[in-house]
Amino acid sequence: MKSNNQTQPGFARRWLLYAGMLLLVVIMVLPFAWMLSTSLKAQEYILQTPPELIPNPVTLESYTGLAERIDLGRTFFNSMFVAVVGTIGQIIVAAMAAFAFARMQWRGRNTVFLLYLVTMMIPSVVLVIPQFILVRSLGWINSYMALIVPPLFSAFGTFLLRQSFLGLPKDFEEAAFVDGANYFTIFWRIILPLSQPALATLAVFSFMGLWNAYLWPLFVARRDVVMTLPVALATLQASPRALTEWNMVMAGAVVTVLPILLIYMLAQRWFVSGIISGGIKG
Amino acid sequence: MPGLKGWQKWKWIIFFLAPSLIGLLVFIVYPIISSFWLAFQEWNLLTPPEFVGLANFQELLNDQDFWRALGYTLNFIVLYVPAVFILGLFLALFLNQKLRGMVAVRTATFLPVVASWVVVSLIWKWIFNPSYGLVNYGLEVIGIDGPAWLFEPQTAMIGMVITSIWKDVGYIALLYIGGLQSISETFYEAARIDGANRWRQLRHITLPLLTPTMFFVAITLLINYFQIFDQVWLMPMRDSAADRQLEVIVTEVVKNAFSYNRMGYASAMSWVLFVLIFIITFVQLRLQNRWVYYEVE
């Protein structure tokens, strides 16, 4: 009797849990719903009290207004281009290095890997100024190079993939060597296909980092031709005395957040495993 | 390992390692070194850098703005870190229950984690709008006259702490869930046989075995929040008292570097921040054996 009572949640407890679930969903989703709702209202309706969650009438005028204010197609393309190319690049660079660290024996390996670990501990603010100066002297300011190249080399990706590569059995390579394969074939045909979950995890993290980046693009890509969505979005807030057109700002927020939310829904598994494996590294 | 020896093998090692290693040296190691060098220079990007020894650090000691920024940073940490540390734990225990619909609730909880700080800042700026925002409307309904939120430093800080908790609590909970799921079910079975109730199981199994995760969470939170930037840069209303006064260390660094073109001084400040983070992480590492419980293998 007693043990039954403990394994099966009681009636009251169950309802309490469902109430908690509902409350949690409301707290987490309401701000997004409010963003969407505001973006679908005309300017004169967003200032009404009491605020209404369901827009009446629904209008897309804030989206057309937004498209007049910023080059929406261009900024969207910039964000997507930087995130996609940067993600592919990060994966290639990290996977190759991780292969050298996890699947090859060489003198000095642990020392070099320690260097990678140390760079992960430096706060990004220490890097921002000298990286800016470096990128400026390379003539990369206001170019895609500045947005894509420096982030390629974070040691985090190498670290993440090395963990996964280490877990694969040694026999694969030995059999492949006997069959006359070289290191590249082993890397490309054996290690990478067997590490798809880890690669997917890194892909989700790289994409999210590049898509959401603000501080770095703010200083290296101010001009419209290479400006990304977060930077363009932040410029929409009105100058001191003018009234911010919140419906337009919220339309910009919808456009910025929607792709990453969709990717999250599709790639949830990798996202979750990424955070958890990232958590183990401590 | 069979296969190549000597130079033949090194050629392959260089092939695989070179892109990453060269990039790391150029874009991370060299900047770290040059940042250190910069900390002892006076440089406005236009005229050549001039060596000034420790002058930047001396100036920092007397810089009221820096001390105020440090104060606000600590203030932020004191308000935010314990709150999200505990709320994240409760949330993880809650989300880890096996109940129908929990997957959807988890998905919703992690939405803010995925959204960028720019988007989150702007949404909450609108929610905290004193005249038309949801927060003050809610307060009005229960008969409270809401404050001006993002216009005044202290209320702006509270608003930003609330926003930060909303944004990060899912991430912290996910870290805890990882820890919870690594606890073996056999501990709970044994406890149940001994007649331990839910509370005793939490107190004597879950919490002790979760301390390594808690330790990681505490370290991560402090490292990240000493570097708080995005929300402080974006949320206070422009030209309000909050915008003029509420600076944290990183916004102070960014202002010195990119508004006043004081590259050397800003670098010195960023190194002071690094040393602060380093000391705090080191102290945490030293204190860990007082409370972190590792399973004996």
Interface residues (C-beta under 8 A of the other chain):
Chain A: S3 Q6 P9 R14 L17 Y18 G20 M21 L24 V25 I27 M28 V29 L30 P31 F32 W34 M35 T38 I46 L47 Q48 T49 P50 P51 I92 V93 A94 M96 A97 F99 A100 F101 M104 Q105 W106 V112 L115 Y116 T119 I122 P123 S124 V125 V126 L127 V128 I129 P130 Q131 F132 I133 L134 R136 V149 P150 L152 F153 S154 A155 T158 K170 E173 E174 F177 V178 N182 Y183 F184 F187 M208 W211 N212 A213 Y214 L215 F219 P230 L233 A234 Q237 A238 S239 P240 W246 V249 M250 G252 A253 T256 V257 I260 L261 Y264 M265 Q268 F271 V272 I275 I276 G279 I280 G282
Chain B: M1 P2 G3 L4 K9 W10 W12 I13 F15 F16 L17 P19 S20 L21 G23 L24 V26 F27 I28 V29 Y30 P31 I32 S34 S35 L38 L45 L91 F94 Q97 L99 G101 M102 A104 V105 T107 A108 T109 F110 L111 P112 V114 A115 S116 W117 V118 V119 L122 I123 W124 K125 W126 I127 N129 S131 Y132 G133 L134 Y137 W166 G170 Y171 L174 L175 I177 G178 G179 R192 N197 R198 T213 F215 F216 I219 T220 I223 F226 Q227 F229 D230 W233 L234 R238 D239 I249 V250 V253 V254 A257 F258 M263 A266 S267 S270 W271 L273 F274 I277
